[in-house]
Amino acid sequence: MVLKLYNTLTRKKEVFKPIKKGEVKIYGCGPTVYWYQHIGNLYRYIWEDYLIRILKYSGYKVKHVINITDVGHLTSDADEGEDKMEQAVKKESKSPKEVADFYFKAFDDDLKKLNFTEPDKWARATEHIQEQISLIKALEKKGFTYKTNSAIYFDISKFINYGELTKQKLEEKEVGVRKEVIVDKEKKNPQDFALWFFTVGHFKDHTMRWDSPWGKGFPGWHLECSAMSMKYLGNHFDIHTGGQEHIPIHHTNEIAQSEGATGEKFVNYWLHIQWLIINKGKMSKSLGNISLLSDLEKKGFSPMSFRYFCLTGYYRKPLNFSLENLESAQNSYKRLKNLISNLKDDKKINKRYLKEFEDAMNDDLNMPKALQALWKLVRDEKAQGKINTIKKIDEVFALDLLKKENLKIPKQIQKLVNQREKARQDKNYKISDDIRLKISGLGYAVLDTKEGQRVQKA
């Protein structure tokens, strides 16, 4: 099988070739744990999970690292505003660790509900301060840094390839920067970014602070990802993922500081996931148009229905979210599960539909087309090897397609089922049909099988 991935760095779909045969090292930008992760955030991690599962399905040994940002991510990605974690600390009157632990657990609980594959390492920024200081020292030694009264900055004019990820020249990026919004007037260039903030002036009340060779302070957000990814994956690794919003600043700065420090290529393949949108706009906390996974559950939607919904989109295009679209996905998922529940295992495998599925997933994660292959298999009355083929497909989809539901049938429904069975035995089929409709109106379906009546959610 040949896996092709769209590489943001080259703007091309490329055949994936790992640095080391049979092994893949991958880093994903993780959450800033100052609040709950909404479904737009979770959408990105589901796509990262599809990628991880495809790599493992293809036989690769995968080392996967995700960071947890618990300091240094300001309200603007461009070194402006307040530290999001510090804001949460003040608002909730808790310690930084209490805030981080609470929201990370909520995030991790949601991922477990969504069958997300746990990474090999959750890397917390506050637990890797020395690695970040060492990276600044390396950059300082090579002449990439300068010091102001507020911070240690990376001088982007010293890095020749700055902007290669965005395909913008430095002068083009400068046009879009308003000088009046630059907080630190000592910056040489508006695009220079902070590696280390001093706890003075604007940040004098910052509760998280550490000693460094340059003074007490805390690390910049961009620095954290470079230091932690290189610690666990090496100076040069295979794949880096993130949301499309990371391209112009965060990932551009990661490349500059990482390659500036090591003199080596940082990452071979950059994958960026487009947004889950609502009414054609970005879903975000600041816009007040978000939903949490728990909100969907309260409305009767299962986490697996949301995961199925994500399969209907393509990661390089925005996917529009609405309750109507989610309901349609949930209905399709239920139908799929119902059809599969009636299949018999013939101990065979269907090579035709499995190849169709594999071809789709290997074509830059074309999951909608892969989903079509599954539906074609299930609906093909002549197809053999359905159960084992579905089992293989679900190694990637992770939709619990063969998992039997432990359905607790309400007493009212069971009573009606018993009445219907008696009517059938008495050959009173009109009463039997009337009871079936009544059961359906209460949200359940009764199926007649060789083993007898079987009840399931409608």
Phi and psi in degrees as a GROMACS rama.xvg file:
@    title "Ramachandran Plot"
@    xaxis  label "Phi"
@    yaxis  label "Psi"
@TYPE xy
-111.852  115.499  VAL-2
-90.4768  127.821  LEU-3
-113.363  135.362  LYS-4
-129.744  142.957  LEU-5
-81.2385  120.406  TYR-6
-98.8683  113.799  ASN-7
-57.9702  -32.25  THR-8
-63.3511  -37.2759  LEU-9
-105.267  -10.9563  THR-10
59.9995  34.6617  ARG-11
-136.958  154.028  LYS-12
-84.6709  121.341  LYS-13
-123.077  151.521  GLU-14
-69.3912  127.94  VAL-15
-75.2168  125.207  PHE-16
-128.889  112.611  LYS-17
-69.3918  155.285  PRO-18
-63.5701  -43.9439  ILE-19
-115.428  127.757  LYS-20
-54.6908  129.4  LYS-21
82.1858  -2.81891  GLY-22
-128.642  144.842  GLU-23
-132.8  130.498  VAL-24
-110.886  127.385  LYS-25
-137.863  137.66  ILE-26
-122.435  132.193  TYR-27
-118.875  133.808  GLY-28
-67.6184  122.223  CYS-29
-95.134  -173.198  GLY-30
-81.786  155.968  PRO-31
-92.1024  117.018  THR-32
-90.4568  58.9738  VAL-33
-104.95  -9.70195  TYR-34
-161.846  179.816  TRP-35
-68.6637  151.558  TYR-36
-90.5897  120.13  GLN-37
-82.7482  176.34  HIS-38
-65.7648  -24.3388  ILE-39
-66.2436  -39.8354  GLY-40
-65.4911  -45.7884  ASN-41
-63.3767  -32.2277  LEU-42
-55.2399  -42.951  TYR-43
-63.1886  -41.9717  ARG-44
-70.5847  -30.7406  TYR-45
-63.2373  -40.2726  ILE-46
-68.6737  -35.9502  TRP-47
-63.7779  -36.4308  GLU-48
-65.9861  -40.2134  ASP-49
-57.8259  -43.3669  TYR-50
-61.727  -47.4163  LEU-51
-59.4966  -44.6569  ILE-52
-66.9347  -36.4877  ARG-53
-65.4443  -42.4084  ILE-54
-62.2411  -43.799  LEU-55
-68.7315  -38.8829  LYS-56
-58.3062  -36.9775  TYR-57
-80.0095  0.509512  SER-58
96.9313  4.94847  GLY-59
-78.6259  145.939  TYR-60
-85.95  119.367  LYS-61
-110.117  131.886  VAL-62
-112.311  116.251  LYS-63
-121.245  125.9  HIS-64
-125.013  135.062  VAL-65
-127.303  135.991  ILE-66
-87.5379  155.936  ASN-67
-119.279  113.33  ILE-68
-86.3608  112.374  THR-69
-124.109  18.4581  ASP-70
-168.228  149.505  VAL-71
89.8186  -9.07799  GLY-72
-88.3035  108.135  HIS-73
-81.5441  165.954  LEU-74
-64.92  -18.7174  THR-75
-117.382  141.379  SER-76
-68.1504  -14.2008  ASP-77
-102.013  44.7244  ALA-78
62.4703  32.128  ASP-79
-125.47  156.359  GLU-80
88.7313  -163.052  GLY-81
-96.9767  159.298  GLU-82
-71.6865  124.048  ASP-83
-58.2206  -37.8726  LYS-84
-66.6171  -41.1945  MET-85
-64.9671  -37.0553  GLU-86
-60.464  -43.57  GLN-87
-66.849  -37.7683  ALA-88
-59.5501  -45.7371  VAL-89
-67.4409  -43.5166  LYS-90
-65.4701  -39.1655  LYS-91
-99.5194  -4.47672  GLU-92
53.9094  45.793  SER-93
-124.707  169.438  LYS-94
-77.3427  158.235  SER-95
-55.5939  -39.8638  PRO-96
-66.5677  -39.5112  LYS-97
-62.8317  -42.9355  GLU-98
-62.8705  -49.1874  VAL-99
-62.2988  -44.3199  ALA-100
-63.6561  -41.1249  ASP-101
-64.2423  -49.558  PHE-102
-77.0642  -27.119  TYR-103
-67.5453  -42.1648  PHE-104
-61.8504  -41.741  LYS-105
-61.5277  -41.6086  ALA-106
-64.1185  -48.0292  PHE-107
-64.0462  -37.1692  ASP-108
-62.2863  -41.4027  ASP-109
-63.5576  -42.6529  ASP-110
-62.1121  -38.9689  LEU-111
-62.8486  -41.03  LYS-112
-61.4353  -30.1494  LYS-113
-93.3145  9.06394  LEU-114
60.9795  33.6955  ASN-115
-71.0884  137.648  PHE-116
-78.0907  117.029  THR-117
-58.7953  136.197  GLU-118
-70.6845  165.283  PRO-119
-68.3065  -27.2118  ASP-120
-148.402  125.528  LYS-121
-92.6681  114.722  TRP-122
-104.768  113.009  ALA-123
-87.6774  134.079  ARG-124
-59.5953  -41.199  ALA-125
-69.2067  -14.5452  THR-126
-95.6432  5.51024  GLU-127
-133.975  38.3731  HIS-128
-65.8063  -43.5705  ILE-129
-63.5205  -37.088  GLN-130
-63.6127  -35.675  GLU-131
-72.6493  -38.7081  GLN-132
-63.4573  -41.1608  ILE-133
-62.5643  -36.745  SER-134
-66.5936  -40.7733  LEU-135
-62.3642  -41.3789  ILE-136
-59.0278  -41.9882  LYS-137
-64.0849  -40.912  ALA-138
-68.485  -38.676  LEU-139
-62.2292  -43.6817  GLU-140
-60.844  -32.6303  LYS-141
-92.7763  4.47633  LYS-142
82.9108  20.5362  GLY-143
-91.3857  -6.59334  PHE-144
-115.778  161.626  THR-145
-150.268  160.007  TYR-146
-114.729  135.889  LYS-147
-118.368  -176.429  THR-148
-70.5647  -15.5888  ASN-149
-105.297  -29.0097  SER-150
-165.571  168.63  ALA-151
-98.1393  124.939  ILE-152
-111.814  154.069  TYR-153
-91.5796  125.868  PHE-154
-88.3882  102.603  ASP-155
-69.601  -19.0237  ILE-156
-67.7943  -17.5796  SER-157
-86.2758  -11.5485  LYS-158
-106.231  108.544  PHE-159
-59.3508  -39.8765  ILE-160
-92.8924  20.1025  ASN-161
-60.9023  129.794  TYR-162
95.4576  5.28663  GLY-163
-65.1388  -25.5887  GLU-164
-74.0502  -33.4976  LEU-165
-89.7706  -13.6432  THR-166
62.8308  29.5793  LYS-167
-113.629  140.103  GLN-168
-79.0563  155.13  LYS-169
-55.4709  -42.4108  LEU-170
-64.7476  -30.1863  GLU-171
-71.081  -37.9797  GLU-172
-68.5092  -35.2579  LYS-173
-65.7056  -29.7759  GLU-174
-58.9545  -36.3244  VAL-175
-83.9751  1.19286  GLY-176
-100.697  123.039  VAL-177
-85.6551  120.783  ARG-178
-59.6366  -31.0562  LYS-179
-69.7701  -15.1655  GLU-180
-91.2726  -4.06398  VAL-181
-74.0655  116.089  ILE-182
-69.1038  -45.9357  VAL-183
-93.7523  107.033  ASP-184
-71.3253  -10.4816  LYS-185
-85.0887  -4.21602  GLU-186
-63.5375  135.76  LYS-187
-71.7982  -35.9886  LYS-188
-137.295  137.634  ASN-189
-55.5812  -27.1015  PRO-190
-86.8304  -8.77418  GLN-191
-58.7493  143.072  ASP-192
-123.938  150.886  PHE-193
-77.6626  132.38  ALA-194
-96.0839  -32.6517  LEU-195
-149.453  120.926  TRP-196
-92.2703  137.624  PHE-197
-86.9536  143.889  PHE-198
-85.6296  66.1534  THR-199
-135.523  167.178  VAL-200
53.0024  -117.359  GLY-201
-56.9015  -32.4742  HIS-202
-110.738  24.4583  PHE-203
-63.9955  -25.5086  LYS-204
-98.3764  9.53309  ASP-205
-62.7779  120.895  HIS-206
-76.9131  -28.2353  THR-207
-91.2375  116.322  MET-208
-151.963  147.255  ARG-209
-135.808  154.522  TRP-210
-72.44  145.881  ASP-211
-149.267  167.241  SER-212
-61.3609  -16.2021  PRO-213
-105.76  -11.3324  TRP-214
133.861  164.613  GLY-215
-63.6061  141.099  LYS-216
176.618  -156.714  GLY-217
-147.987  156.461  PHE-218
-76.9628  156.245  PRO-219
-79.5881  153.937  GLY-220
-58.9453  -43.4148  TRP-221
-64.0186  -40.6419  HIS-222
-58.4263  -39.5283  LEU-223
-56.8583  -48.0382  GLU-224
-65.2115  -39.8118  CYS-225
-63.8523  -46.8693  SER-226
-63.1216  -43.4363  ALA-227
-76.9721  -38.4584  MET-228
-64.6356  -42.1087  SER-229
-71.9351  -29.6287  MET-230
-62.0255  -44.3064  LYS-231
-95.7514  -22.5161  TYR-232
-117.579  -10.156  LEU-233
97.7129  168.657  GLY-234
-65.3402  -26.2684  ASN-235
-132.867  117.886  HIS-236
-135.759  -179.93  PHE-237
-80.1341  -57.6928  ASP-238
-132.428  138.358  ILE-239
-126.679  127.909  HIS-240
-113.909  165.205  THR-241
174.909  -179.553  GLY-242
-84.4506  161.928  GLY-243
-59.1244  -26.5648  GLN-244
-68.7056  -14.6586  GLU-245
-81.5634  -14.5016  HIS-246
-63.1503  -54.6377  ILE-247
-69.6673  -29.4048  PRO-248
-120.929  -63.5313  ILE-249
-61.5947  -52.6071  HIS-250
-75.4261  -30.8066  HIS-251
-61.5565  -42.1918  THR-252
-72.7367  -33.8595  ASN-253
-59.1929  -45.7946  GLU-254
-61.057  -46.5999  ILE-255
-60.5881  -48.8679  ALA-256
-74.2473  -33.5249  GLN-257
-70.8014  -50.1677  SER-258
-72.0037  -29.9204  GLU-259
-63.8713  -39.1346  GLY-260
-76.2224  -39.0104  ALA-261
-100.037  -24.3184  THR-262
74.9413  9.556  GLY-263
-114.189  160.08  GLU-264
-64.865  136.168  LYS-265
-80.498  -58.5217  PHE-266
-137.17  142.225  VAL-267
-82.8881  -42.2128  ASN-268
-127.321  127.01  TYR-269
-110.536  121.447  TRP-270
-114.785  127.055  LEU-271
-123.021  130.561  HIS-272
-95.3391  131.099  ILE-273
-69.9488  168.176  GLN-274
-79.6269  151.842  TRP-275
-82.8344  117.268  LEU-276
-109.674  164.35  ILE-277
-136.862  125.732  ILE-278
53.0447  40.6825  ASN-279
68.3706  11.8808  LYS-280
-123.376  166.071  GLY-281
-65.4257  142.607  LYS-282
-92.7381  120.009  MET-283
-155.333  155.989  SER-284
-60.9122  -42.1927  LYS-285
-63.0884  -29.0461  SER-286
-87.5696  -9.83836  LEU-287
68.9879  26.3004  GLY-288
-119.098  31.971  ASN-289
-101.499  163.271  ILE-290
-134.049  143.331  SER-291
-92.3207  161.948  LEU-292
-60.4341  -37.3469  LEU-293
-63.9922  -32.0363  SER-294
-64.1546  -41.168  ASP-295
-66.2687  -39.8319  LEU-296
-62.8743  -38.6987  GLU-297
-65.442  -25.2406  LYS-298
-88.8381  4.45983  LYS-299
95.0156  10.6208  GLY-300
-98.6335  135.07  PHE-301
-86.7848  153.992  SER-302
-56.3195  -36.039  PRO-303
-67.4764  -30.3204  MET-304
-66.6175  -37.6708  SER-305
-67.5594  -40.8059  PHE-306
-62.7505  -40.3955  ARG-307
-62.0084  -43.142  TYR-308
-56.8405  -40.6794  PHE-309
-63.2926  -30.1489  CYS-310
-66.2085  -21.3911  LEU-311
-78.8905  -10.1177  THR-312
-105.7  177.821  GLY-313
-123.212  130.87  TYR-314
-61.3091  -20.4995  TYR-315
-94.4855  8.72943  ARG-316
-131.28  145.318  LYS-317
-62.5714  145.463  PRO-318
-114.987  124.217  LEU-319
-82.2626  125.938  ASN-320
-101.055  136.567  PHE-321
-153.814  159.022  SER-322
-63.5356  -31.9965  LEU-323
-65.9945  -43.8338  GLU-324
-65.1554  -38.7847  ASN-325
-67.7348  -38.8847  LEU-326
-63.1232  -40.9285  GLU-327
-61.9379  -41.8412  SER-328
-65.2498  -40.5081  ALA-329
-64.8132  -40.3663  GLN-330
-63.5696  -40.7952  ASN-331
-65.0674  -41.5551  SER-332
-62.8434  -42.1192  TYR-333
-64.1551  -42.315  LYS-334
-61.9636  -42.7968  ARG-335
-61.2295  -46.3989  LEU-336
-62.4047  -41.1195  LYS-337
-62.8771  -43.9215  ASN-338
-63.1695  -42.5542  LEU-339
-66.6855  -34.4836  ILE-340
-63.849  -20.6148  SER-341
-95.1785  0.544242  ASN-342
-81.3135  150.155  LEU-343
-105.797  144.262  LYS-344
-85.3117  113.809  ASP-345
-98.259  9.16358  ASP-346
66.7399  11.817  LYS-347
-105.362  176.687  LYS-348
-134.354  143.188  ILE-349
-97.2383  100.289  ASN-350
-66.4929  -32.5484  LYS-351
-63.1401  -53.1808  ARG-352
-75.7133  -28.2247  TYR-353
-66.1806  -39.9008  LEU-354
-65.4573  -40.3805  LYS-355
-61.3469  -41.2192  GLU-356
-63.7292  -47.4507  PHE-357
-65.1535  -40.4031  GLU-358
-60.2857  -40.1513  ASP-359
-68.4501  -48.2145  ALA-360
-66.8193  -31.8979  MET-361
-78.9702  -11.6391  ASN-362
-89.904  70.473  ASP-363
57.2647  43.6576  ASP-364
58.5512  49.2422  LEU-365
-79.5432  76.5964  ASN-366
-70.6461  -34.9102  MET-367
-58.2584  -40.5048  PRO-368
-70.3002  -35.229  LYS-369
-65.4662  -37.1622  ALA-370
-65.9757  -37.8851  LEU-371
-60.6542  -38.5953  GLN-372
-62.5546  -38.9509  ALA-373
-63.8437  -46.7606  LEU-374
-62.7765  -39.1713  TRP-375
-63.1093  -40.4992  LYS-376
-61.2806  -48.342  LEU-377
-65.2455  -37.3695  VAL-378
-83.0153  -16.5018  ARG-379
-74.9742  106.375  ASP-380
-66.4666  -22.1523  GLU-381
-93.9711  -9.54061  LYS-382
-69.1381  139.363  ALA-383
-105.37  169.47  GLN-384
67.0236  29.7205  GLY-385
-66.0165  -48.9747  LYS-386
-60.4714  -50.0346  ILE-387
-66.753  -32.3768  ASN-388
-70.2457  -42.5878  THR-389
-60.9755  -39.6835  ILE-390
-60.1807  -42.5061  LYS-391
-65.6856  -44.4075  LYS-392
-61.4885  -38.0568  ILE-393
-74.6514  -7.98858  ASP-394
-63.2082  -27.9984  GLU-395
-97.841  -48.3006  VAL-396
-67.0478  -36.7799  PHE-397
54.2869  47.5594  ALA-398
-102.409  7.59327  LEU-399
55.6816  43.4004  ASP-400
-64.8094  -29.4866  LEU-401
-104.807  5.59979  LEU-402
-77.9655  127.271  LYS-403
-77.9591  131.399  LYS-404
-82.4794  131.532  GLU-405
-86.7555  86.265  ASN-406
-86.573  122.211  LEU-407
-90.7197  110.954  LYS-408
-86.3754  124.631  ILE-409
-59.7696  150.116  PRO-410
-57.3214  -37.9875  LYS-411
-61.1827  -43.0834  GLN-412
-68.1707  -43.7077  ILE-413
-61.9906  -36.8736  GLN-414
-62.8507  -42.9558  LYS-415
-65.9639  -38.8594  LEU-416
-61.0986  -42.5365  VAL-417
-65.1653  -39.4202  ASN-418
-64.4563  -39.6291  GLN-419
-66.3695  -40.7037  ARG-420
-61.675  -40.5181  GLU-421
-64.1101  -41.0603  LYS-422
-62.5465  -39.3557  ALA-423
-65.9984  -42.178  ARG-424
-62.9252  -34.3131  GLN-425
-81.9087  0.895142  ASP-426
60.4139  30.2716  LYS-427
-96.4912  79.1197  ASN-428
-72.3126  -26.0314  TYR-429
-66.0527  -45.8058  LYS-430
-63.4097  -39.4978  ILE-431
-59.2847  -44.2009  SER-432
-67.4957  -38.3475  ASP-433
-62.9411  -40.9398  ASP-434
-67.947  -38.1436  ILE-435
-58.9773  -43.1754  ARG-436
-64.6211  -38.1073  LEU-437
-64.655  -42.4703  LYS-438
-61.7146  -42.6264  ILE-439
-60.9996  -40.5262  SER-440
-65.3406  -19.3563  GLY-441
-94.9988  8.38637  LEU-442
92.5571  15.0116  GLY-443
-127.506  159.362  TYR-444
-127.785  141.716  ALA-445
-115.763  125.921  VAL-446
-110.359  140.514  LEU-447
-95.5606  114.642  ASP-448
-119.66  173.509  THR-449
-62.9132  -28.0702  LYS-450
-86.0642  -2.55111  GLU-451
118.06  -166.376  GLY-452
-72.6012  141.049  GLN-453
-131.317  131.8  ARG-454
-105.312  138.122  VAL-455
-146.752  164.289  GLN-456
-66.2356  139.959  LYS-457
